[in-house]
Structure formats: C-alpha cells, structure tokens
Amino acid sequence: MFSTYTVYITLSEYKDLVILFVKRDFKTIYKQTVLGPLWIVINPLLTTFIQMLVFGGIAKLSTDGTPQFIFYLAGNAIWLYFSSSFTKTANTFINNSAVFGKVYFPRLVSPVSVTISGLITFFVQFFIFIIGIIYYASQGVVHPNFYILLLPVLLLEIAMLSLGCGIIVSSLTTKYRDLSILVTFGVQLWMYGSAIIFPVSSLSPKLASILMLNPVVPVVETFRYAFTGNGTFSPFYLIVSFIITIVILIMGVLVFNRVEKTFMDTI
C-alpha cells in the first residue's frame, strides 16, 4: 500500500497547497467561456442525448431494460470523471513546468489536486442523475438497492485508477511528447471497451469475462446495478478491478517520483 500511503502523506502535509491547486484547476477549466460552470451540466446531458440518438435510436443497442437516459447518464457520470482526470493528469509535467522549475513542493500535489477537483464536476452531474433516478423509481422502472453504499468505494477506485494511469503517462511524456497527443485518441478507444454504450449482459459469457478485466467496467456495471437494479454485479471482478487499480497506482507513484527528480533536464 506504498502508493496510497504516499498520496495520503501528500494530502495531509500539503493540504493547503492541494486546496489552492483545486481552486486553480476548477477556475482554469471555465475561464474565458461564455457559459462557464454551466458546461458541467451541459456536457453530460449533451453526450447522453447524442448517445441515445446514435447508439439507442439508430444502432438500437440494448440498455439491459434500463431507460436509455438513465443508462447512458450513469455510464457518462463515471466515465467523464475518469477520462477528464486521466487526460489532465497526463499533462502534469508539461502544463506545470514553469511552476515546477521555480518552487519546490511534492510534484504529486498537482495530479492529486486534479483528481480531487474532478469530484466537484462529478457530484454536480451525479445530482442530475439522482433526479432522474427518483423520477424513474417513482414510476417503478428502476429499483435502487443497498449497493448504493458502495459509491464511495467506486469513486475511490476510479480516482486512483485515473491518477495512476495519468501520472504514468505524464512521466513518459517528459521524454516522449507524442504520447500527450495519443492520450485523447486512446481514451476514446478505451471508452468503447468500457461498457459505457452497451451492457455487459449483451455479450457472450466468454467475451464478457474478458471485458470485465478492464478495471473501469466492473465500476460502471456496479454503479448501474446499485442505482437501477439492472446490470452485471460481480464482487469477484470488482475485487480484481481494485487489485489492478492498486498495481497501476503503485507503478505510477514509483515512476512519477523517479522522473520528478530529473524532468527539468528533459522537458
């Protein structure tokens, strides 16, 4: 648990700096935009409606008995948090080179603050999702269950996964700048293999078992199952997903700590 301990030390000893970075990250996202923070609401809704039109309407993909709006919004709530945290963290050294070169502080503060600031956006979008759940639950269409208590665990895992993946890529981009360009493309491909636009139950058992090894998939499926009563909930794959996430985070922290000592010579 070296990685989680390192992150904890960073948060506890430099909490004021983390808070400062969180505020900076949140303000920077919507600086010089007309609608500002309204994009927090518009982005998931627009993405959801497009998916309903393309994948639900035209492609007619299954939603496992869940209303299309709730099905896609649930996937987007988790995915948008993961993908945004991942892509922003992946550019840690490049975007903060000026600050890193002047002042010393644990460089891990920056990617950790990005992951935390993303939670603000997530909870705003989650509020919209809950309104939808309440409406459809009152109609007897969805059936939330006690597995919603797993939400903090699911958020912790997806936060650690995005942080781990992001700092690994950010460490590599100090030497290989092309990776920063490929990240956006790679994240898009990852989405199509993360059960965001289709349920795992629509696949064959063999293919489903392979897909569940993607650490994002068990989190998305558990999230849907907890709030709608539909989906593929597998404690085994959720544990496997958590183990994979821990391994990625440990690797990320080790590589990140090694690169931060010499990155100014290569960036």
N, C-alpha and C positions, 0 to 999 in steps of 0.2 A: 504493500500500500504506500510505497515511497512517493508516488506521484500525487495521490490525494493529500498526503501529509505536506508535501511541498506547496501545493495550492493553498492549503489551509494556513500555513505559515505566512504565505504571501498576503492572504486576505486579512489575517489578524494583525500583523505587524505594520502593514501599509494600507489599512482600511480607508484612511482619509484620502490617500492618493488614488485608491481604487474608485472611491465615490466621485472624486474630481474627474477622473477619466470617463466614468459612466455618464456624467453630465455632459462632458465634452462630446462623447460619441453620439449621444442622443440629439444634441443640438446640431451637430455637423450633418447628420443624415438629412434633415429637412431644411437646412439653411438655403436661402435663396430659391425656395419653391413657393408656388402660388398657394397651394392648398395646405402646405405644412404637415402637421401631425395627422391631418385627415387621411393621408395616404396609408396610415396604419389600418384604417377601416376599409378604404377603397381597394387596396392591393389584394387582400384575401377574398373579398367579395367578387371583384372583377375576375380573378383567377378561377374562383369557384364557378361563376356563371359561364365562363369560356369552356371549362371542363364539362359542365353539364350539357352545353351545346354540342361540343365536339365528341366527347367520349360517351356521354349518356344518350344524347339525341341521335347523332349521326352514326357513331360506331356501335351504339347500343350495348355497351359493356355492362356487365352485371354489377349491382351495388349491394348484393347479398341481402336483399329485402329492405334495405335502409333507404329512406328518401334521398334522392340524389343530392339535394342541397346540403343535408347534414353529412352524408357520406364524404363528399369532396371537401367540405369545410373542415371536417375532422382531420383528414389527411393533410390539408394545407396548413392547419394550425401547428402541427408538429413539424412538417417539412420546411415551412418558411422560416421557422425559428432555427432549425438545424442548418439549412443552406445559407442563410444570411450570416449566421455566426461563423460558419466554416469559411466562407469566401472572404469575410472581413478579417478574420484571424489569419488567413493565409497570406495576407499582405502586411503583417505586423512590422517586419523589419524595414520594408520599403517605405511604408507610409509614415513611420516614426523615426526614420534615420536621422533627421535633423535634431530631434529631441534626445534620442539615444546617444548622439555624438557629443552632447553638451553636458548633460546631467546624468549622474549615476543613480539608479534605483533598480530593483529587480525587474528585468525586462518582462517577466511573466505577468506583471501587473497589467500591461496593455491588453494582451489577449484575454485575460480573465475578465477585465472590465467590459470588453466587447461582448463576451458571453453573458454577462450579467445585464448589460443594457438591453440585450435582445429579449430578455424576460419581460421588460416593460411592454414592448410591442406584442409579445405573445399573450399576455394577460388581457390586453385590450381586445385582441382578436378572440380570445377564449370567452370573454364576456358576451360577444356576439353569438358565438357557438352555443353558449348556455341558454341564451334567449330562444334560439332555435330548438334546442333540446326540450325546454319547458313547453314550448308550443306543441311539438310533435308528441311529447309524453302525455300531454292533456288529451290528445286525440287517440291515444293508445297505440301509436305507431312505433315508438321506440320505448325501450324499457331499461333505464339506467339501473345499475346494480351496485353492490357494495365494493366492487373492484375499483370504483372511482377513488377509493382511498389510496390506490397505487399511483395516483397522479404525481405526487412529489418524487417518487422513485423514478417514474418515467421521465420527468423533467430533468432530474439529476443525471440520469444516464445519457439523455440526448445532449445535455450541456457538456458533459465530459467527453462524449464522442466528437462533437463539433470542435471542442477545444483541442483534443488530441490530434485529430486529423489536420486542423488548421495550423497548429504550431509545427507539425512535421513538414507540411508544405512550405510554411514561411521560412523554416530553417534551410530548406533546399533552394528556395528562390534567391538566397543571398549569392549563390553561385550560378544557378540556372534560372534566369529571368523568364524563360519561355513557359515555365510551369505556372506562373501567375496568369498567363493568357489561357492556358489549357484548363485551369481550375473551373471557370464558368461553364465551359463545354462539358467537362467531366461531371460536374454537379447535375447538369441537365440529364445526362445519361443515367446517373445514379438514381434520379427521381423515378425514371421509368422502370427501374428494377426494385422499387421500394414500396410497391403496393399502394401508391397514392391514388392511382386512377382505376384500380381494379382490386377486388378482394382476393385474398389467398385461396379462399374456398373455390374460386372459379378455375383453379389449376388442378392438374393431376397430382396425386399424392407425392410422387417422386419429385416433380418439379417444385411443388410447394415446400417440401423439406429442404430443397436446395436454396430456395428463395429466403426461407426463414433464417438462413445463416448470415444474411445481410443484417447487421445489427440494428438497422433502422426499422425493418419490417416488424419484428415482434413488438416494438414500442408502438408503432402505428396501429397494429391489429389489436393490441391490448387496450389502447386508448379508445378505439371504436367500440370494442366489446363492452368496456366499462360504461360508456355513456349511451349506447344504443341497444345493447343486448345481442347485437349481431356481430359476427367476426370470428376470427380464429384465435382463441386464447390458449396459449401453451406455456405453462410455467417452465417447462424444460428449455424451450427455445429462448424464453425471456432471460433465464439464468445464463444460458450460453451467450446471448447477446451482451449481457452485463460483463461477463468474463472477457469477451473480445474487446469491449469498450475499455476496460481497465488496462488490458495489454497495450492497446493503442495509445492510451493516455500516458502510461509509463514510458513507452518508447518516445512519445512526443516530448515529454519533460526532459528526458535524458539528452535527446538530440538538441533540443532548444537551449538547454543550459550549456551545452558544449559549444554551440555556434555563437551564442551571445558574447562570448569572450573574444572572438576574433572577427565578428561580422563586419566591423568598420573597415577592415582590410580588403574585403571582397565586394562590399555592396557599392 
